[in-house]
């Protein structure tokens, strides 16, 4: 039976404008309690979500054999006995590995220069810890400086309320207490642990100091953030000489430091928060190395500051700002400064010796992805990085910083077989509504005809400066091998073309993301990669806002919409400062509580508020009851309103995970079920 949510009018007024929300009741009054314990969800809401789940299962029943085939294919591309490249630190080498059939990794260590067959210590086995649990997500794992303790955290319901435990590595037993609601953590010394704690609204706003073996009630409050827009974190700098205590939001940062030889000392401020000032901090010798957008460095620069006087007035450029070259990641070792930059949409790595010699690491493919893997050691001459492309599985390299030689340490294997030459990658540009050119990355099988007959899955995100990499995904091959074009739209809101690409999609400019996505879809059609009404678009979280908005604007373009935990009730969410993320979001979207203009522009594009009586594509929408990022009622309300108003007979499905949150099912194989459902839906609706 097709579910129908009841209508119960709820009125609210802002800036003299009264609005009616017939599905407001789906927002549980006890949402905070239900987030921690989904069983506390009110029965009426639970019954509606379960009815939608039954309908989802019934509607997708015809794809069950396809889903099983997809899962088998995707699993067949995963190397079941797998391990990371060991990270050396003092007398040990640490790595994670999977054994055949296991869902979760084991954290292990050996002697630093161990060879195959040498003794291995299992520090933490995720499969044992996850036994008999519906949900298991490992959070932070931090080894104490003397290698005697492992501090680790775990989320057991998807709410991202992590529980901190401390394990003695000689006994492999956890101490007889734990600490609830922990976010980040860092060791100060061998017996002292610093951690952030979240409040009842899921804001990490306090930093505590804990002594191993003492009751958590006696922990010392080190700092508290009073501004609900800012989230706090703590980190140990690579040298081990300082702890960094941070408070930040999307476009503003503030940092303090504590010497690790004086952990009870008062935190020292580096430079005070300022409107739109972003900076991050590392250390080299007697200076801090800082990446910042200060003084108009739109695409960021690298500066140094004496630790004895680190205020902004003493910052000195060491890698000056260059417009169009975005600095996106930095590693600082005792003798080396390494940074990753992006120019014209592609990343590269630059290495600089502290005496000034500089080398750029080159790559040949037209589209690819890079990642710098952080070292555990400050005194090192080795850089580790990852490389992949849409056609090439990930490879891990060690780069000798002295000789400029790279050594392949691991190449991801595809057990079922993979020939990169069977696939083609293209980088194209589309022209948006205002003349701006929008990059897209395309992957397809060499046998797929480019004559307008192929179906297409078009993926996008476009928020928070998050850039979508041109990386390898073995799961995508299940669509591509079936004749799909897989396309990524690098729309405004990311930073693929520099920081301005992000800035031009904030506030009233958010609509640029939607126009960019539409322009990419139209370009795919005009270039005969696909045809009108043969595209399935997909986006999750803020990417769900993207696909939700274009569903209202240009439903004719698409055969289907996949909205994964979509941020679609934008106006109501940004009007509610009690929700976990809302206060910090105002610098991204505007503050509609205080600003009438912000209210108007959000109301004009918010997907939920702009559902109208028109034909919509087939839709698959997901949600998670314990999701603190996009609360379950956003997708639930959106689907309910679509059911009421849409004028077509296309399928509309809502699947709510009743025991997990934002990131869906956990476990490397169990998570394939979510992917298979999305791909089966895409294949179904383009038949």
PyMOL commands that set and color helices and strands:
alter all, ss='L'
color gray80, all
select helices_A, chain A and resi 24-26+31-36+38-40+43-59+61-76+126-129+216-218+294-296+307-309+312-314+420-422+477-480+499-503+507-526+542-553+555-557+570-574+582-589+596-605+608-610+632-645+672-685
alter helices_A, ss='H'
color red, helices_A
select strands_A, chain A and resi 11-14+17-20+82-83+87-89+92-98+106-111+121-125+137-143+149-155+162-168+173-174+179-189+192-198+204-211+220-224+231-236+242-249+252-259+268-271+279-284+287-292+301-306+316-319+325-332+336-343+346-353+358-361+369-373+382-388+395-400+406-411+423-431+437-445+456-460+485-490+535-540+558-564+618-624+652-657
alter strands_A, ss='S'
color yellow, strands_A
deselect
rebuild
show_as cartoon
